[in-house]
Amino acid sequence: MAASLSLSFPDQISLLDKLQLFRVQGRDKRGNKVLRVIGKYLPGKVNSAFGNQILTLFLQFTDLKLFCSVLQNFIFLGYVANSARMVSCEAVKKHLEDSVFPKLGEKPFSVVYFHAGVQRGENFPGISALRSFYDAVPDPLKENLQAVYFVHPGLQARIFLGTFGRFIFTGGLYGKVKYVSRLEFMWEYVRKGEMEVPEFVKDHEEELEYRPLTTLDYGMESDFPRPYCAGANMDNPMALYSMRCIS
């Protein structure tokens, strides 16, 4: 029987610090702080084979710092997404409250969310967890949030948010989500060079470059219908509702 995978609550917090799932870094073009979120590192389904490896490794160390140092090798080997599965939703909320929210202060800010590497059956936290994270955000921060730049959205992600987004993210947050299909378009809204982009996100971007951009794949867009403009072709649904940035 496979061994169960478990970390103490303090160890989970330390792991979140190491993974940098949430990091306040850089500013947008309006000078607001940017909260970077890496979707691949969100807690989700545990891969049992990897979990047993990490558990065996962890039991060999009594020094958490030494363990984190060894774990860093796993990060560079591409196992970091699996290590995030050892973290509970409660630990994520505690980490946000203690280490992330205070850094945002009381001024407007934006969020850049990297979706590359998220797989629904592996590291997607689920509806209840997403709602739990959202409920943990203080109301003043929700009001200060200017935009959520959703980088590299897939078709499934857009369908999911289009279906459940309004129910999960209340209070107008859903309307602040902007889909960004390529990094080059993100730099139009976020200062380039001030925010670190993970290597696997860059690799995903390179993979997308082999797929030619189409008229549905340019720039940034939300899920909200556009107002009718003179000269628009009413026979073309794209004139009324944009489905750009599906990748």
ZAVEXLO-732940 format. One line per field, with one value per residue: residue number from 1; residue in three letters; chain; y, z, x of N, C-alpha, C in turn. Coordinates in steps of 0.2 Angstrom, whole numbers, plus 5000, padded with zeros to 4 digits. Layout:
<sites>
seq	NUM, ...
type	ALA, ...
mol	A, ...
nyy	Y, ...
nzz	Z, ...
nxx	X, ...
cayy	Y, ...
cazz	Z, ...
caxx	X, ...
cyy	Y, ...
czz	Z, ...
cxx	X, ...
</sites>
This chain:
<sites>
seq	1, 2, 3, 4, 5, 6, 7, 8, 9, 10, 11, 12, 13, 14, 15, 16, 17, 18, 19, 20, 21, 22, 23, 24, 25, 26, 27, 28, 29, 30, 31, 32, 33, 34, 35, 36, 37, 38, 39, 40, 41, 42, 43, 44, 45, 46, 47, 48, 49, 50, 51, 52, 53, 54, 55, 56, 57, 58, 59, 60, 61, 62, 63, 64, 65, 66, 67, 68, 69, 70, 71, 72, 73, 74, 75, 76, 77, 78, 79, 80, 81, 82, 83, 84, 85, 86, 87, 88, 89, 90, 91, 92, 93, 94, 95, 96, 97, 98, 99, 100, 101, 102, 103, 104, 105, 106, 107, 108, 109, 110, 111, 112, 113, 114, 115, 116, 117, 118, 119, 120, 121, 122, 123, 124, 125, 126, 127, 128, 129, 130, 131, 132, 133, 134, 135, 136, 137, 138, 139, 140, 141, 142, 143, 144, 145, 146, 147, 148, 149, 150, 151, 152, 153, 154, 155, 156, 157, 158, 159, 160, 161, 162, 163, 164, 165, 166, 167, 168, 169, 170, 171, 172, 173, 174, 175, 176, 177, 178, 179, 180, 181, 182, 183, 184, 185, 186, 187, 188, 189, 190, 191, 192, 193, 194, 195, 196, 197, 198, 199, 200, 201, 202, 203, 204, 205, 206, 207, 208, 209, 210, 211, 212, 213, 214, 215, 216, 217, 218, 219, 220, 221, 222, 223, 224, 225, 226, 227, 228, 229, 230, 231, 232, 233, 234, 235, 236, 237, 238, 239, 240, 241, 242, 243, 244, 245, 246, 247
type	MET, ALA, ALA, SER, LEU, SER, LEU, SER, PHE, PRO, ASP, GLN, ILE, SER, LEU, LEU, ASP, LYS, LEU, GLN, LEU, PHE, ARG, VAL, GLN, GLY, ARG, ASP, LYS, ARG, GLY, ASN, LYS, VAL, LEU, ARG, VAL, ILE, GLY, LYS, TYR, LEU, PRO, GLY, LYS, VAL, ASN, SER, ALA, PHE, GLY, ASN, GLN, ILE, LEU, THR, LEU, PHE, LEU, GLN, PHE, THR, ASP, LEU, LYS, LEU, PHE, CYS, SER, VAL, LEU, GLN, ASN, PHE, ILE, PHE, LEU, GLY, TYR, VAL, ALA, ASN, SER, ALA, ARG, MET, VAL, SER, CYS, GLU, ALA, VAL, LYS, LYS, HIS, LEU, GLU, ASP, SER, VAL, PHE, PRO, LYS, LEU, GLY, GLU, LYS, PRO, PHE, SER, VAL, VAL, TYR, PHE, HIS, ALA, GLY, VAL, GLN, ARG, GLY, GLU, ASN, PHE, PRO, GLY, ILE, SER, ALA, LEU, ARG, SER, PHE, TYR, ASP, ALA, VAL, PRO, ASP, PRO, LEU, LYS, GLU, ASN, LEU, GLN, ALA, VAL, TYR, PHE, VAL, HIS, PRO, GLY, LEU, GLN, ALA, ARG, ILE, PHE, LEU, GLY, THR, PHE, GLY, ARG, PHE, ILE, PHE, THR, GLY, GLY, LEU, TYR, GLY, LYS, VAL, LYS, TYR, VAL, SER, ARG, LEU, GLU, PHE, MET, TRP, GLU, TYR, VAL, ARG, LYS, GLY, GLU, MET, GLU, VAL, PRO, GLU, PHE, VAL, LYS, ASP, HIS, GLU, GLU, GLU, LEU, GLU, TYR, ARG, PRO, LEU, THR, THR, LEU, ASP, TYR, GLY, MET, GLU, SER, ASP, PHE, PRO, ARG, PRO, TYR, CYS, ALA, GLY, ALA, ASN, MET, ASP, ASN, PRO, MET, ALA, LEU, TYR, SER, MET, ARG, CYS, ILE, SER
mol	A, A, A, A, A, A, A, A, A, A, A, A, A, A, A, A, A, A, A, A, A, A, A, A, A, A, A, A, A, A, A, A, A, A, A, A, A, A, A, A, A, A, A, A, A, A, A, A, A, A, A, A, A, A, A, A, A, A, A, A, A, A, A, A, A, A, A, A, A, A, A, A, A, A, A, A, A, A, A, A, A, A, A, A, A, A, A, A, A, A, A, A, A, A, A, A, A, A, A, A, A, A, A, A, A, A, A, A, A, A, A, A, A, A, A, A, A, A, A, A, A, A, A, A, A, A, A, A, A, A, A, A, A, A, A, A, A, A, A, A, A, A, A, A, A, A, A, A, A, A, A, A, A, A, A, A, A, A, A, A, A, A, A, A, A, A, A, A, A, A, A, A, A, A, A, A, A, A, A, A, A, A, A, A, A, A, A, A, A, A, A, A, A, A, A, A, A, A, A, A, A, A, A, A, A, A, A, A, A, A, A, A, A, A, A, A, A, A, A, A, A, A, A, A, A, A, A, A, A, A, A, A, A, A, A, A, A, A, A, A, A, A, A, A, A, A, A
nyy	4994, 5011, 5024, 5037, 5054, 5068, 5083, 5094, 5108, 5120, 5116, 5116, 5129, 5134, 5128, 5134, 5147, 5143, 5139, 5150, 5153, 5164, 5180, 5196, 5207, 5218, 5231, 5237, 5246, 5257, 5260, 5253, 5240, 5223, 5207, 5192, 5176, 5159, 5147, 5133, 5129, 5128, 5120, 5103, 5087, 5074, 5066, 5050, 5042, 5051, 5057, 5048, 5047, 5060, 5060, 5049, 5055, 5067, 5061, 5058, 5069, 5080, 5093, 5106, 5116, 5110, 5100, 5108, 5113, 5102, 5099, 5109, 5104, 5095, 5104, 5111, 5100, 5099, 5094, 5102, 5106, 5095, 5094, 5105, 5099, 5094, 5103, 5111, 5119, 5127, 5130, 5138, 5149, 5154, 5158, 5168, 5177, 5181, 5183, 5188, 5197, 5208, 5215, 5220, 5231, 5246, 5251, 5253, 5238, 5225, 5209, 5196, 5181, 5165, 5153, 5142, 5125, 5120, 5107, 5100, 5087, 5085, 5096, 5105, 5115, 5115, 5119, 5123, 5125, 5136, 5146, 5147, 5152, 5165, 5170, 5172, 5184, 5200, 5213, 5226, 5224, 5217, 5228, 5236, 5229, 5230, 5223, 5207, 5198, 5185, 5174, 5165, 5157, 5142, 5133, 5125, 5132, 5144, 5141, 5135, 5146, 5155, 5148, 5146, 5156, 5168, 5164, 5160, 5170, 5184, 5201, 5209, 5205, 5195, 5202, 5209, 5201, 5198, 5190, 5185, 5181, 5179, 5182, 5193, 5202, 5204, 5212, 5224, 5229, 5227, 5232, 5228, 5217, 5219, 5209, 5192, 5179, 5162, 5149, 5138, 5143, 5152, 5142, 5136, 5146, 5147, 5135, 5138, 5147, 5140, 5138, 5146, 5163, 5168, 5177, 5176, 5176, 5187, 5199, 5206, 5202, 5202, 5192, 5199, 5205, 5216, 5233, 5238, 5244, 5257, 5251, 5239, 5221, 5214, 5201, 5194, 5185, 5188, 5202, 5206, 5198, 5193, 5180, 5180, 5175, 5162, 5148
nzz	5000, 4996, 5004, 5015, 5011, 5019, 5027, 5040, 5046, 5048, 5040, 5028, 5026, 5025, 5013, 5004, 5004, 4998, 4985, 4980, 4975, 4976, 4973, 4976, 4965, 4954, 4943, 4936, 4920, 4925, 4936, 4948, 4960, 4957, 4959, 4957, 4951, 4951, 4943, 4941, 4953, 4962, 4975, 4972, 4965, 4972, 4965, 4967, 4965, 4964, 4976, 4986, 4984, 4988, 5001, 5007, 5005, 5013, 5026, 5029, 5033, 5047, 5048, 5042, 5033, 5027, 5020, 5012, 5004, 4997, 4991, 4982, 4971, 4965, 4961, 4950, 4942, 4937, 4945, 4953, 4952, 4957, 4970, 4976, 4978, 4991, 4999, 5009, 5007, 5017, 5022, 5011, 5012, 5025, 5022, 5012, 5020, 5030, 5023, 5010, 5008, 5017, 5010, 4999, 5003, 5005, 4993, 4975, 4965, 4953, 4946, 4940, 4932, 4929, 4918, 4912, 4912, 4921, 4924, 4923, 4929, 4937, 4944, 4947, 4958, 4961, 4962, 4975, 4982, 4975, 4978, 4991, 4993, 4987, 4996, 5006, 5004, 5009, 5010, 5007, 4999, 4988, 4982, 4979, 4969, 4952, 4939, 4933, 4925, 4914, 4909, 4895, 4893, 4891, 4881, 4889, 4901, 4899, 4896, 4908, 4917, 4911, 4913, 4927, 4933, 4937, 4948, 4957, 4959, 4965, 4967, 4957, 4953, 4943, 4931, 4930, 4925, 4912, 4897, 4891, 4878, 4874, 4880, 4875, 4873, 4886, 4891, 4887, 4897, 4908, 4917, 4908, 4912, 4926, 4932, 4936, 4925, 4925, 4919, 4913, 4909, 4899, 4890, 4887, 4880, 4869, 4863, 4858, 4849, 4837, 4833, 4822, 4824, 4824, 4819, 4830, 4841, 4845, 4856, 4871, 4880, 4887, 4894, 4891, 4882, 4868, 4865, 4852, 4837, 4825, 4808, 4811, 4807, 4808, 4805, 4809, 4822, 4829, 4830, 4840, 4851, 4858, 4856, 4858, 4860, 4864, 4867
nxx	5004, 5003, 5012, 5005, 5004, 5010, 5012, 5017, 5008, 5016, 5027, 5021, 5018, 5031, 5035, 5027, 5033, 5045, 5041, 5035, 5022, 5013, 5018, 5023, 5028, 5036, 5027, 5012, 5008, 5002, 5008, 5004, 5006, 5010, 5003, 5010, 5004, 5006, 4999, 5002, 5007, 4997, 4988, 4983, 4977, 4986, 5000, 5004, 5015, 5025, 5023, 5026, 5040, 5044, 5040, 5047, 5060, 5058, 5057, 5069, 5076, 5078, 5080, 5072, 5077, 5088, 5081, 5073, 5083, 5087, 5075, 5075, 5082, 5073, 5064, 5071, 5072, 5060, 5049, 5042, 5028, 5022, 5026, 5018, 5006, 5006, 5002, 4989, 4973, 4970, 4983, 4987, 4978, 4982, 4995, 4993, 4987, 4996, 5008, 5007, 4995, 4998, 5009, 5003, 4997, 4986, 4983, 4979, 4981, 4987, 4984, 4994, 4991, 4998, 4994, 4999, 5004, 4994, 4983, 4968, 4964, 4975, 4982, 4973, 4964, 4950, 4932, 4927, 4939, 4944, 4934, 4936, 4948, 4946, 4936, 4944, 4951, 4952, 4939, 4943, 4954, 4949, 4942, 4952, 4958, 4963, 4964, 4964, 4976, 4975, 4985, 4990, 4977, 4968, 4956, 4947, 4949, 4943, 4930, 4926, 4927, 4918, 4907, 4906, 4912, 4906, 4899, 4908, 4917, 4912, 4905, 4910, 4923, 4924, 4922, 4934, 4943, 4955, 4959, 4975, 4984, 4997, 5014, 5020, 5009, 5006, 5015, 5011, 5004, 5010, 5025, 5039, 5052, 5052, 5046, 5047, 5047, 5042, 5052, 5046, 5035, 5039, 5044, 5032, 5027, 5035, 5032, 5019, 5022, 5024, 5012, 5002, 4997, 4980, 4965, 4958, 4967, 4974, 4980, 4972, 4958, 4941, 4927, 4916, 4902, 4904, 4900, 4889, 4896, 4896, 4896, 4900, 4898, 4883, 4879, 4890, 4895, 4907, 4907, 4900, 4903, 4917, 4929, 4942, 4960, 4960, 4969
cayy	5000, 5017, 5028, 5043, 5060, 5073, 5088, 5098, 5114, 5125, 5114, 5118, 5136, 5135, 5125, 5139, 5152, 5141, 5139, 5157, 5153, 5171, 5184, 5203, 5209, 5223, 5235, 5238, 5252, 5263, 5261, 5249, 5234, 5217, 5201, 5186, 5169, 5153, 5142, 5126, 5127, 5128, 5113, 5099, 5080, 5071, 5061, 5045, 5040, 5057, 5059, 5043, 5049, 5066, 5058, 5046, 5060, 5071, 5057, 5057, 5075, 5083, 5100, 5108, 5120, 5106, 5097, 5113, 5114, 5096, 5099, 5113, 5100, 5093, 5110, 5112, 5094, 5099, 5091, 5107, 5106, 5089, 5096, 5109, 5095, 5092, 5109, 5111, 5125, 5131, 5133, 5143, 5155, 5157, 5161, 5174, 5182, 5183, 5185, 5191, 5203, 5214, 5218, 5224, 5238, 5249, 5255, 5248, 5233, 5220, 5202, 5192, 5174, 5161, 5147, 5136, 5119, 5118, 5101, 5099, 5081, 5084, 5101, 5110, 5115, 5114, 5125, 5125, 5128, 5143, 5150, 5147, 5157, 5171, 5172, 5174, 5190, 5205, 5217, 5232, 5222, 5216, 5234, 5239, 5225, 5233, 5219, 5200, 5196, 5178, 5173, 5158, 5153, 5137, 5133, 5123, 5137, 5149, 5138, 5134, 5153, 5157, 5144, 5146, 5162, 5173, 5162, 5159, 5177, 5189, 5207, 5212, 5202, 5192, 5207, 5212, 5196, 5199, 5185, 5187, 5175, 5179, 5186, 5200, 5206, 5206, 5218, 5231, 5231, 5226, 5234, 5222, 5217, 5220, 5203, 5186, 5174, 5156, 5146, 5133, 5148, 5154, 5136, 5135, 5152, 5144, 5130, 5142, 5150, 5135, 5138, 5153, 5167, 5169, 5183, 5175, 5175, 5193, 5204, 5205, 5202, 5199, 5188, 5203, 5207, 5223, 5237, 5238, 5250, 5258, 5248, 5232, 5217, 5211, 5194, 5191, 5185, 5191, 5209, 5207, 5194, 5191, 5174, 5180, 5173, 5155, 5145
cazz	5000, 4996, 5010, 5014, 5010, 5024, 5029, 5046, 5044, 5047, 5034, 5022, 5025, 5022, 5006, 5000, 5003, 4993, 4979, 4978, 4972, 4976, 4974, 4974, 4961, 4948, 4943, 4929, 4917, 4929, 4943, 4953, 4962, 4953, 4962, 4952, 4954, 4946, 4943, 4941, 4959, 4966, 4977, 4969, 4966, 4973, 4961, 4972, 4964, 4966, 4983, 4990, 4983, 4992, 5008, 5008, 5006, 5019, 5032, 5030, 5036, 5053, 5047, 5036, 5029, 5023, 5016, 5006, 4999, 4993, 4987, 4976, 4965, 4962, 4957, 4944, 4938, 4935, 4950, 4958, 4952, 4961, 4977, 4978, 4980, 4998, 5003, 5010, 5005, 5023, 5022, 5006, 5015, 5030, 5019, 5009, 5025, 5034, 5019, 5004, 5008, 5019, 5005, 4994, 5006, 5004, 4986, 4969, 4962, 4948, 4947, 4934, 4933, 4923, 4918, 4909, 4916, 4925, 4921, 4927, 4932, 4941, 4949, 4947, 4965, 4961, 4963, 4982, 4984, 4972, 4981, 4998, 4992, 4986, 5002, 5011, 5002, 5013, 5005, 5004, 4993, 4982, 4979, 4976, 4963, 4946, 4934, 4933, 4918, 4914, 4904, 4892, 4894, 4887, 4880, 4895, 4907, 4897, 4897, 4915, 4920, 4908, 4917, 4935, 4936, 4940, 4954, 4962, 4960, 4966, 4969, 4951, 4951, 4937, 4926, 4929, 4922, 4905, 4894, 4887, 4874, 4873, 4884, 4871, 4874, 4893, 4892, 4885, 4903, 4914, 4915, 4906, 4916, 4933, 4935, 4934, 4921, 4926, 4913, 4910, 4905, 4893, 4886, 4884, 4875, 4863, 4859, 4855, 4843, 4832, 4830, 4819, 4827, 4820, 4821, 4837, 4845, 4846, 4861, 4877, 4880, 4893, 4892, 4891, 4875, 4866, 4862, 4845, 4834, 4818, 4803, 4812, 4803, 4813, 4804, 4811, 4830, 4832, 4830, 4846, 4857, 4856, 4859, 4857, 4865, 4865, 4865
caxx	5000, 5007, 5012, 5001, 5008, 5008, 5017, 5014, 5006, 5022, 5031, 5017, 5019, 5038, 5035, 5024, 5038, 5050, 5038, 5033, 5016, 5011, 5024, 5022, 5034, 5035, 5022, 5009, 5009, 4999, 5012, 5002, 5010, 5008, 5004, 5011, 5002, 5008, 4993, 5004, 5009, 4991, 4987, 4978, 4978, 4993, 5003, 5006, 5022, 5030, 5022, 5030, 5047, 5045, 5039, 5053, 5065, 5057, 5058, 5077, 5078, 5075, 5081, 5068, 5081, 5091, 5076, 5071, 5088, 5087, 5069, 5076, 5085, 5067, 5061, 5075, 5071, 5053, 5045, 5039, 5021, 5019, 5027, 5013, 5001, 5007, 5000, 4982, 4970, 4970, 4989, 4987, 4975, 4986, 5001, 4991, 4985, 5002, 5014, 5005, 4991, 5001, 5013, 4999, 4995, 4980, 4983, 4977, 4985, 4984, 4986, 4996, 4990, 5001, 4990, 5003, 5005, 4988, 4979, 4962, 4964, 4981, 4984, 4967, 4962, 4943, 4928, 4927, 4945, 4945, 4930, 4938, 4954, 4943, 4933, 4949, 4953, 4948, 4935, 4947, 4959, 4945, 4940, 4958, 4960, 4961, 4963, 4967, 4978, 4975, 4990, 4989, 4971, 4966, 4949, 4944, 4949, 4938, 4923, 4925, 4926, 4912, 4901, 4906, 4916, 4901, 4896, 4914, 4920, 4907, 4907, 4913, 4929, 4924, 4923, 4941, 4948, 4957, 4963, 4981, 4986, 5004, 5018, 5021, 5004, 5006, 5020, 5008, 5000, 5014, 5031, 5043, 5059, 5051, 5042, 5051, 5042, 5045, 5055, 5041, 5030, 5043, 5044, 5025, 5026, 5039, 5027, 5013, 5024, 5023, 5005, 5001, 4992, 4974, 4961, 4955, 4972, 4977, 4979, 4969, 4950, 4937, 4922, 4910, 4900, 4906, 4894, 4888, 4899, 4894, 4900, 4901, 4894, 4879, 4879, 4896, 4895, 4913, 4907, 4896, 4906, 4924, 4932, 4949, 4965, 4959, 4975
cyy	5006, 5021, 5034, 5049, 5065, 5077, 5092, 5104, 5119, 5123, 5116, 5125, 5138, 5133, 5131, 5145, 5150, 5141, 5145, 5157, 5160, 5175, 5191, 5206, 5213, 5227, 5235, 5244, 5258, 5264, 5257, 5242, 5228, 5211, 5195, 5180, 5164, 5147, 5134, 5124, 5127, 5121, 5109, 5092, 5078, 5066, 5056, 5043, 5045, 5058, 5054, 5045, 5055, 5064, 5054, 5050, 5064, 5068, 5057, 5063, 5077, 5090, 5102, 5112, 5116, 5102, 5102, 5114, 5108, 5096, 5104, 5110, 5097, 5098, 5111, 5106, 5094, 5096, 5095, 5107, 5100, 5091, 5101, 5105, 5093, 5098, 5109, 5118, 5130, 5134, 5139, 5149, 5158, 5160, 5167, 5179, 5185, 5186, 5188, 5198, 5209, 5218, 5222, 5231, 5240, 5253, 5250, 5244, 5229, 5213, 5199, 5184, 5170, 5154, 5141, 5131, 5116, 5112, 5100, 5092, 5080, 5090, 5107, 5110, 5113, 5120, 5127, 5128, 5135, 5148, 5152, 5153, 5164, 5174, 5175, 5181, 5196, 5210, 5223, 5230, 5220, 5222, 5237, 5235, 5228, 5229, 5212, 5198, 5189, 5176, 5166, 5154, 5148, 5137, 5131, 5128, 5142, 5147, 5137, 5141, 5156, 5154, 5146, 5153, 5167, 5171, 5161, 5166, 5182, 5196, 5211, 5209, 5199, 5196, 5210, 5207, 5197, 5194, 5188, 5181, 5174, 5183, 5193, 5205, 5208, 5212, 5224, 5233, 5231, 5228, 5228, 5223, 5217, 5214, 5197, 5181, 5167, 5153, 5141, 5137, 5150, 5148, 5135, 5141, 5150, 5139, 5133, 5145, 5146, 5135, 5145, 5157, 5168, 5176, 5182, 5175, 5181, 5197, 5202, 5206, 5200, 5195, 5192, 5205, 5214, 5226, 5237, 5244, 5251, 5255, 5241, 5227, 5213, 5203, 5190, 5191, 5188, 5199, 5211, 5204, 5191, 5185, 5174, 5176, 5166, 5151, 5138
czz	5000, 5002, 5009, 5014, 5015, 5026, 5035, 5043, 5043, 5041, 5028, 5020, 5022, 5015, 5002, 4999, 4998, 4986, 4976, 4973, 4971, 4977, 4972, 4971, 4955, 4949, 4936, 4926, 4920, 4935, 4949, 4954, 4958, 4958, 4957, 4955, 4949, 4947, 4944, 4948, 4964, 4969, 4973, 4970, 4967, 4968, 4966, 4971, 4966, 4974, 4988, 4989, 4988, 4999, 5011, 5009, 5012, 5025, 5034, 5033, 5042, 5052, 5041, 5031, 5024, 5018, 5010, 5001, 4994, 4988, 4981, 4970, 4962, 4958, 4950, 4939, 4936, 4939, 4954, 4958, 4957, 4969, 4980, 4980, 4987, 5002, 5003, 5008, 5011, 5024, 5017, 5009, 5020, 5027, 5015, 5015, 5029, 5029, 5013, 5004, 5011, 5015, 5000, 4997, 5005, 4997, 4981, 4967, 4957, 4949, 4940, 4935, 4927, 4924, 4915, 4914, 4921, 4921, 4926, 4931, 4937, 4946, 4949, 4954, 4966, 4963, 4970, 4985, 4982, 4976, 4988, 4998, 4991, 4992, 5007, 5010, 5006, 5008, 5003, 4998, 4987, 4978, 4976, 4970, 4956, 4940, 4936, 4926, 4918, 4908, 4901, 4894, 4889, 4886, 4886, 4900, 4905, 4898, 4904, 4918, 4917, 4911, 4924, 4938, 4940, 4947, 4960, 4964, 4959, 4967, 4963, 4949, 4944, 4931, 4925, 4926, 4914, 4903, 4890, 4884, 4874, 4878, 4881, 4872, 4882, 4895, 4890, 4891, 4909, 4912, 4914, 4910, 4923, 4936, 4932, 4931, 4922, 4919, 4910, 4906, 4899, 4888, 4883, 4879, 4868, 4859, 4856, 4849, 4836, 4829, 4828, 4823, 4822, 4822, 4828, 4842, 4846, 4852, 4868, 4877, 4886, 4890, 4891, 4884, 4874, 4864, 4855, 4842, 4827, 4813, 4805, 4809, 4808, 4811, 4806, 4819, 4833, 4833, 4837, 4852, 4855, 4860, 4858, 4862, 4868, 4863, 4869
cxx	5004, 5006, 5008, 5006, 5006, 5014, 5014, 5013, 5011, 5026, 5028, 5018, 5026, 5039, 5032, 5029, 5043, 5047, 5036, 5027, 5013, 5017, 5022, 5028, 5032, 5028, 5018, 5010, 5007, 5003, 5009, 5006, 5006, 5009, 5004, 5008, 5003, 5003, 4996, 5006, 5003, 4991, 4982, 4979, 4985, 4995, 5006, 5013, 5027, 5029, 5026, 5038, 5048, 5044, 5045, 5059, 5064, 5058, 5065, 5080, 5075, 5076, 5077, 5072, 5085, 5087, 5074, 5077, 5089, 5081, 5070, 5079, 5079, 5064, 5065, 5074, 5064, 5048, 5041, 5032, 5018, 5020, 5021, 5007, 5001, 5004, 4992, 4979, 4970, 4977, 4990, 4984, 4979, 4992, 4999, 4990, 4991, 5008, 5013, 5001, 4994, 5006, 5010, 4997, 4988, 4979, 4981, 4982, 4982, 4987, 4988, 4995, 4993, 4997, 4993, 5005, 5000, 4984, 4974, 4962, 4970, 4982, 4979, 4964, 4954, 4939, 4928, 4933, 4946, 4940, 4932, 4944, 4951, 4939, 4938, 4952, 4949, 4945, 4939, 4951, 4955, 4943, 4946, 4961, 4958, 4960, 4967, 4969, 4979, 4979, 4990, 4983, 4970, 4958, 4945, 4943, 4943, 4931, 4921, 4923, 4920, 4906, 4901, 4909, 4912, 4899, 4902, 4917, 4915, 4910, 4911, 4920, 4930, 4925, 4929, 4946, 4949, 4961, 4969, 4984, 4993, 5008, 5019, 5015, 5003, 5010, 5017, 5004, 5004, 5021, 5036, 5050, 5058, 5049, 5046, 5045, 5046, 5047, 5050, 5036, 5033, 5043, 5037, 5024, 5029, 5035, 5022, 5016, 5024, 5016, 5004, 4996, 4986, 4971, 4958, 4960, 4976, 4975, 4976, 4961, 4947, 4932, 4915, 4908, 4902, 4900, 4894, 4891, 4896, 4898, 4901, 4896, 4889, 4878, 4885, 4896, 4901, 4912, 4903, 4899, 4912, 4926, 4939, 4953, 4963, 4965, 4975
</sites>
